[in-house]
Amino acid sequence: AVADFMGRYNQKWLVEKLGFRSPRQAFEEYQLQMAA
């Protein structure tokens, strides 16, 4: 149950402090910025 929640949270949960992006979206954008 915990693993299922973590998967849904990281991919679909929109977080206000991340600019209403999911944690996965924010992390992917961070990685792109660091690679540039």
All heavy atoms as TSV, in Angstrom:
chain	resi	resn	atom	element	x	y	z
A	1	ALA	N	N	0.826	-1.188	0.000
A	1	ALA	CA	C	0.000	0.000	0.000
A	1	ALA	C	C	0.871	1.254	0.000
A	1	ALA	O	O	0.546	2.228	-0.663
A	1	ALA	CB	C	-0.927	-0.005	1.202
A	2	VAL	N	N	1.968	1.220	0.755
A	2	VAL	CA	C	2.851	2.387	0.817
A	2	VAL	C	C	3.519	2.629	-0.533
A	2	VAL	O	O	3.590	3.763	-1.004
A	2	VAL	CB	C	3.903	2.227	1.940
A	2	VAL	CG1	C	4.913	3.360	1.907
A	2	VAL	CG2	C	3.220	2.162	3.294
A	3	ALA	N	N	3.987	1.590	-1.169
A	3	ALA	CA	C	4.638	1.731	-2.474
A	3	ALA	C	C	3.653	2.269	-3.508
A	3	ALA	O	O	4.022	3.114	-4.340
A	3	ALA	CB	C	5.211	0.392	-2.925
A	4	ASP	N	N	2.406	1.833	-3.448
A	4	ASP	CA	C	1.384	2.332	-4.369
A	4	ASP	C	C	1.147	3.826	-4.142
A	4	ASP	O	O	1.082	4.604	-5.088
A	4	ASP	CB	C	0.082	1.550	-4.174
A	4	ASP	CG	C	-1.001	1.989	-5.139
A	4	ASP	OD1	O	-0.703	2.089	-6.352
A	4	ASP	OD2	O	-2.124	2.223	-4.684
A	5	PHE	N	N	1.060	4.232	-2.877
A	5	PHE	CA	C	0.877	5.646	-2.565
A	5	PHE	C	C	2.064	6.469	-3.052
A	5	PHE	O	O	1.884	7.537	-3.642
A	5	PHE	CB	C	0.688	5.856	-1.060
A	5	PHE	CG	C	0.679	7.316	-0.683
A	5	PHE	CD1	C	-0.448	8.082	-0.883
A	5	PHE	CD2	C	1.813	7.918	-0.160
A	5	PHE	CE1	C	-0.457	9.440	-0.557
A	5	PHE	CE2	C	1.819	9.262	0.166
A	5	PHE	CZ	C	0.675	10.025	-0.029
A	6	MET	N	N	3.264	6.000	-2.819
A	6	MET	CA	C	4.464	6.737	-3.245
A	6	MET	C	C	4.475	6.920	-4.755
A	6	MET	O	O	4.819	7.995	-5.245
A	6	MET	CB	C	5.731	6.009	-2.780
A	6	MET	CG	C	5.969	6.129	-1.306
A	6	MET	SD	S	7.355	5.157	-0.657
A	6	MET	CE	C	8.593	5.304	-1.875
A	7	GLY	N	N	4.111	5.907	-5.499
A	7	GLY	CA	C	4.066	6.001	-6.948
A	7	GLY	C	C	3.060	7.037	-7.411
A	7	GLY	O	O	3.351	7.871	-8.267
A	8	ARG	N	N	1.870	7.009	-6.823
A	8	ARG	CA	C	0.840	7.990	-7.192
A	8	ARG	C	C	1.261	9.390	-6.770
A	8	ARG	O	O	1.075	10.355	-7.515
A	8	ARG	CB	C	-0.501	7.640	-6.557
A	8	ARG	CG	C	-1.211	6.518	-7.300
A	8	ARG	CD	C	-2.612	6.284	-6.757
A	8	ARG	NE	N	-2.471	5.550	-5.492
A	8	ARG	CZ	C	-3.068	5.896	-4.354
A	8	ARG	NH1	N	-3.861	6.919	-4.295
A	8	ARG	NH2	N	-2.877	5.184	-3.260
A	9	TYR	N	N	1.831	9.530	-5.592
A	9	TYR	CA	C	2.253	10.849	-5.097
A	9	TYR	C	C	3.314	11.451	-6.012
A	9	TYR	O	O	3.211	12.606	-6.409
A	9	TYR	CB	C	2.798	10.726	-3.674
A	9	TYR	CG	C	3.381	12.019	-3.157
A	9	TYR	CD1	C	2.550	12.997	-2.622
A	9	TYR	CD2	C	4.745	12.275	-3.212
A	9	TYR	CE1	C	3.063	14.194	-2.157
A	9	TYR	CE2	C	5.266	13.468	-2.756
A	9	TYR	CZ	C	4.421	14.423	-2.226
A	9	TYR	OH	O	4.937	15.609	-1.773
A	10	ASN	N	N	4.319	10.691	-6.351
A	10	ASN	CA	C	5.425	11.217	-7.144
A	10	ASN	C	C	5.041	11.553	-8.577
A	10	ASN	O	O	5.652	12.425	-9.188
A	10	ASN	CB	C	6.601	10.234	-7.145
A	10	ASN	CG	C	7.343	10.265	-5.840
A	10	ASN	OD1	O	7.468	11.301	-5.206
A	10	ASN	ND2	N	7.830	9.120	-5.416
A	11	GLN	N	N	4.031	10.891	-9.112
A	11	GLN	CA	C	3.677	11.107	-10.505
A	11	GLN	C	C	2.472	12.020	-10.702
A	11	GLN	O	O	2.394	12.698	-11.726
A	11	GLN	CB	C	3.422	9.765	-11.190
A	11	GLN	CG	C	4.674	8.937	-11.288
A	11	GLN	CD	C	4.436	7.612	-11.984
A	11	GLN	OE1	O	3.425	7.411	-12.619
A	11	GLN	NE2	N	5.389	6.711	-11.853
A	12	LYS	N	N	1.554	12.057	-9.755
A	12	LYS	CA	C	0.285	12.748	-10.007
A	12	LYS	C	C	-0.050	13.856	-9.019
A	12	LYS	O	O	-0.855	14.714	-9.326
A	12	LYS	CB	C	-0.851	11.735	-10.026
A	12	LYS	CG	C	-0.684	10.727	-11.137
A	12	LYS	CD	C	-1.814	9.763	-11.208
A	12	LYS	CE	C	-1.538	8.770	-12.324
A	12	LYS	NZ	N	-2.595	7.837	-12.533
A	13	TRP	N	N	0.541	13.843	-7.838
A	13	TRP	CA	C	0.181	14.794	-6.804
A	13	TRP	C	C	0.793	16.146	-7.141
A	13	TRP	O	O	2.001	16.278	-7.271
A	13	TRP	CB	C	0.727	14.311	-5.471
A	13	TRP	CG	C	0.049	14.861	-4.264
A	13	TRP	CD1	C	0.116	16.140	-3.825
A	13	TRP	CD2	C	-0.752	14.146	-3.325
A	13	TRP	NE1	N	-0.599	16.264	-2.674
A	13	TRP	CE2	C	-1.141	15.057	-2.341
A	13	TRP	CE3	C	-1.150	12.827	-3.241
A	13	TRP	CZ2	C	-1.928	14.690	-1.268
A	13	TRP	CZ3	C	-1.922	12.468	-2.175
A	13	TRP	CH2	C	-2.318	13.390	-1.201
A	14	LEU	N	N	-0.032	17.194	-7.268
A	14	LEU	CA	C	0.457	18.526	-7.579
A	14	LEU	C	C	0.760	19.258	-6.275
A	14	LEU	O	O	-0.117	19.415	-5.426
A	14	LEU	CB	C	-0.575	19.295	-8.408
A	14	LEU	CG	C	-0.959	18.635	-9.726
A	14	LEU	CD1	C	-1.979	19.488	-10.448
A	14	LEU	CD2	C	0.246	18.375	-10.598
A	15	VAL	N	N	1.990	19.698	-6.131
A	15	VAL	CA	C	2.449	20.312	-4.899
A	15	VAL	C	C	2.580	21.820	-5.110
A	15	VAL	O	O	3.257	22.262	-6.044
A	15	VAL	CB	C	3.800	19.700	-4.465
A	15	VAL	CG1	C	4.292	20.331	-3.174
A	15	VAL	CG2	C	3.663	18.191	-4.302
A	16	GLU	N	N	1.956	22.596	-4.239
A	16	GLU	CA	C	1.948	24.047	-4.393
A	16	GLU	C	C	3.355	24.635	-4.370
A	16	GLU	O	O	3.697	25.465	-5.203
A	16	GLU	CB	C	1.098	24.683	-3.296
A	16	GLU	CG	C	0.983	26.192	-3.428
A	16	GLU	CD	C	0.075	26.808	-2.387
A	16	GLU	OE1	O	-0.455	26.076	-1.525
A	16	GLU	OE2	O	-0.098	28.025	-2.434
A	17	LYS	N	N	4.185	24.209	-3.424
A	17	LYS	CA	C	5.527	24.798	-3.326
A	17	LYS	C	C	6.436	24.403	-4.494
A	17	LYS	O	O	7.497	24.984	-4.658
A	17	LYS	CB	C	6.174	24.456	-1.988
A	17	LYS	CG	C	6.568	23.013	-1.801
A	17	LYS	CD	C	7.199	22.811	-0.439
A	17	LYS	CE	C	7.581	21.369	-0.229
A	17	LYS	NZ	N	8.198	21.179	1.084
A	18	LEU	N	N	6.012	23.450	-5.304
A	18	LEU	CA	C	6.757	23.083	-6.508
A	18	LEU	C	C	6.141	23.723	-7.739
A	18	LEU	O	O	6.392	23.286	-8.867
A	18	LEU	CB	C	6.790	21.561	-6.671
A	18	LEU	CG	C	7.487	20.763	-5.574
A	18	LEU	CD1	C	7.343	19.270	-5.824
A	18	LEU	CD2	C	8.956	21.151	-5.476
A	19	GLY	N	N	5.331	24.756	-7.536
A	19	GLY	CA	C	4.685	25.418	-8.662
A	19	GLY	C	C	3.555	24.594	-9.255
A	19	GLY	O	O	3.335	24.627	-10.460
A	20	PHE	N	N	2.854	23.866	-8.401
A	20	PHE	CA	C	1.752	22.995	-8.819
A	20	PHE	C	C	2.209	21.981	-9.859
A	20	PHE	O	O	1.539	21.735	-10.844
A	20	PHE	CB	C	0.554	23.818	-9.311
A	20	PHE	CG	C	-0.077	24.601	-8.199
A	20	PHE	CD1	C	0.194	25.943	-8.035
A	20	PHE	CD2	C	-0.913	23.977	-7.292
A	20	PHE	CE1	C	-0.365	26.668	-7.000
A	20	PHE	CE2	C	-1.485	24.694	-6.247
A	20	PHE	CZ	C	-1.203	26.041	-6.105
A	21	ARG	N	N	3.373	21.419	-9.615
A	21	ARG	CA	C	3.912	20.320	-10.423
A	21	ARG	C	C	4.030	19.112	-9.521
A	21	ARG	O	O	4.100	19.232	-8.308
A	21	ARG	CB	C	5.292	20.672	-10.973
A	21	ARG	CG	C	5.275	21.836	-11.937
A	21	ARG	CD	C	6.660	22.196	-12.343
A	21	ARG	NE	N	7.370	22.611	-11.133
A	21	ARG	CZ	C	8.610	23.042	-11.101
A	21	ARG	NH1	N	9.312	23.125	-12.187
A	21	ARG	NH2	N	9.175	23.400	-9.972
A	22	SER	N	N	4.114	17.945	-10.137
A	22	SER	CA	C	4.326	16.741	-9.342
A	22	SER	C	C	5.796	16.688	-8.947
A	22	SER	O	O	6.655	17.308	-9.592
A	22	SER	CB	C	3.959	15.492	-10.149
A	22	SER	OG	O	4.909	15.277	-11.181
A	23	PRO	N	N	6.128	15.966	-7.879
A	23	PRO	CA	C	7.533	15.836	-7.507
A	23	PRO	C	C	8.387	15.286	-8.649
A	23	PRO	O	O	9.524	15.710	-8.846
A	23	PRO	CB	C	7.496	14.872	-6.318
A	23	PRO	CG	C	6.156	15.112	-5.702
A	23	PRO	CD	C	5.251	15.366	-6.872
A	24	ARG	N	N	7.847	14.365	-9.430
A	24	ARG	CA	C	8.593	13.805	-10.561
A	24	ARG	C	C	8.874	14.874	-11.618
A	24	ARG	O	O	9.977	14.971	-12.129
A	24	ARG	CB	C	7.831	12.638	-11.171
A	24	ARG	CG	C	8.579	11.984	-12.317
A	24	ARG	CD	C	7.865	10.716	-12.771
A	24	ARG	NE	N	8.743	9.920	-13.568
A	24	ARG	CZ	C	9.554	8.983	-13.110
A	24	ARG	NH1	N	9.581	8.723	-11.833
A	24	ARG	NH2	N	10.335	8.312	-13.912
A	25	GLN	N	N	7.882	15.709	-11.938
A	25	GLN	CA	C	8.079	16.779	-12.908
A	25	GLN	C	C	9.141	17.755	-12.418
A	25	GLN	O	O	10.012	18.168	-13.178
A	25	GLN	CB	C	6.776	17.547	-13.152
A	25	GLN	CG	C	5.742	16.811	-13.940
A	25	GLN	CD	C	4.429	17.563	-13.971
A	25	GLN	OE1	O	4.023	18.146	-12.970
A	25	GLN	NE2	N	3.772	17.541	-15.115
A	26	ALA	N	N	9.069	18.138	-11.158
A	26	ALA	CA	C	10.035	19.081	-10.602
A	26	ALA	C	C	11.442	18.492	-10.640
A	26	ALA	O	O	12.405	19.179	-10.983
A	26	ALA	CB	C	9.645	19.444	-9.172
A	27	PHE	N	N	11.581	17.221	-10.312
A	27	PHE	CA	C	12.895	16.576	-10.324
A	27	PHE	C	C	13.455	16.490	-11.734
A	27	PHE	O	O	14.634	16.767	-11.951
A	27	PHE	CB	C	12.791	15.177	-9.701
A	27	PHE	CG	C	14.101	14.449	-9.665
A	27	PHE	CD1	C	15.122	14.868	-8.831
A	27	PHE	CD2	C	14.320	13.347	-10.475
A	27	PHE	CE1	C	16.338	14.205	-8.799
A	27	PHE	CE2	C	15.528	12.682	-10.449
A	27	PHE	CZ	C	16.538	13.104	-9.617
A	28	GLU	N	N	12.612	16.145	-12.707
A	28	GLU	CA	C	13.075	16.053	-14.083
A	28	GLU	C	C	13.522	17.423	-14.606
A	28	GLU	O	O	14.542	17.534	-15.283
A	28	GLU	CB	C	11.992	15.454	-14.974
A	28	GLU	CG	C	11.798	13.974	-14.737
A	28	GLU	CD	C	10.607	13.389	-15.468
A	28	GLU	OE1	O	9.839	14.154	-16.094
A	28	GLU	OE2	O	10.440	12.171	-15.410
A	29	GLU	N	N	12.787	18.485	-14.269
A	29	GLU	CA	C	13.183	19.818	-14.691
A	29	GLU	C	C	14.477	20.240	-14.019
A	29	GLU	O	O	15.338	20.882	-14.641
A	29	GLU	CB	C	12.072	20.824	-14.385
A	29	GLU	CG	C	10.875	20.633	-15.293
A	29	GLU	CD	C	9.737	21.568	-14.950
A	29	GLU	OE1	O	9.982	22.605	-14.279
A	29	GLU	OE2	O	8.615	21.294	-15.385
A	30	TYR	N	N	14.649	19.869	-12.758
A	30	TYR	CA	C	15.888	20.155	-12.036
A	30	TYR	C	C	17.077	19.468	-12.735
A	30	TYR	O	O	18.129	20.069	-12.921
A	30	TYR	CB	C	15.763	19.705	-10.586
A	30	TYR	CG	C	17.058	19.779	-9.820
A	30	TYR	CD1	C	17.526	20.997	-9.362
A	30	TYR	CD2	C	17.801	18.637	-9.535
A	30	TYR	CE1	C	18.713	21.079	-8.646
A	30	TYR	CE2	C	18.975	18.709	-8.828
A	30	TYR	CZ	C	19.435	19.932	-8.391
A	30	TYR	OH	O	20.621	20.014	-7.693
A	31	GLN	N	N	16.907	18.216	-13.107
A	31	GLN	CA	C	17.982	17.486	-13.780
A	31	GLN	C	C	18.343	18.141	-15.101
A	31	GLN	O	O	19.519	18.229	-15.449
A	31	GLN	CB	C	17.577	16.040	-14.021
A	31	GLN	CG	C	17.617	15.184	-12.782
A	31	GLN	CD	C	17.293	13.744	-13.070
A	31	GLN	OE1	O	16.396	13.445	-13.855
A	31	GLN	NE2	N	18.020	12.840	-12.448
A	32	LEU	N	N	17.357	18.608	-15.853
A	32	LEU	CA	C	17.629	19.280	-17.122
A	32	LEU	C	C	18.411	20.572	-16.903
A	32	LEU	O	O	19.317	20.896	-17.645
A	32	LEU	CB	C	16.325	19.573	-17.863
A	32	LEU	CG	C	15.620	18.374	-18.469
A	32	LEU	CD1	C	14.269	18.787	-19.022
A	32	LEU	CD2	C	16.464	17.725	-19.554
A	33	GLN	N	N	18.069	21.321	-15.859
A	33	GLN	CA	C	18.771	22.562	-15.562
A	33	GLN	C	C	20.217	22.279	-15.154
A	33	GLN	O	O	21.118	23.023	-15.529
A	33	GLN	CB	C	18.073	23.322	-14.446
A	33	GLN	CG	C	16.760	23.930	-14.858
A	33	GLN	CD	C	16.058	24.604	-13.710
A	33	GLN	OE1	O	16.521	24.562	-12.565
A	33	GLN	NE2	N	14.903	25.189	-13.987
A	34	MET	N	N	20.445	21.237	-14.398
A	34	MET	CA	C	21.794	20.921	-13.941
A	34	MET	C	C	22.665	20.395	-15.093
A	34	MET	O	O	23.879	20.574	-15.075
A	34	MET	CB	C	21.759	19.894	-12.797
A	34	MET	CG	C	21.035	20.380	-11.566
A	34	MET	SD	S	21.524	22.022	-10.978
A	34	MET	CE	C	23.162	21.726	-10.407
A	35	ALA	N	N	22.050	19.779	-16.085
A	35	ALA	CA	C	22.801	19.241	-17.215
A	35	ALA	C	C	23.213	20.355	-18.189
A	35	ALA	O	O	24.189	20.207	-18.921
A	35	ALA	CB	C	21.968	18.209	-17.947
A	36	ALA	N	N	22.497	21.456	-18.171
A	36	ALA	CA	C	22.779	22.556	-19.110
A	36	ALA	C	C	23.980	23.381	-18.706
A	36	ALA	O	O	24.524	23.364	-17.706
A	36	ALA	CB	C	21.556	23.451	-19.230
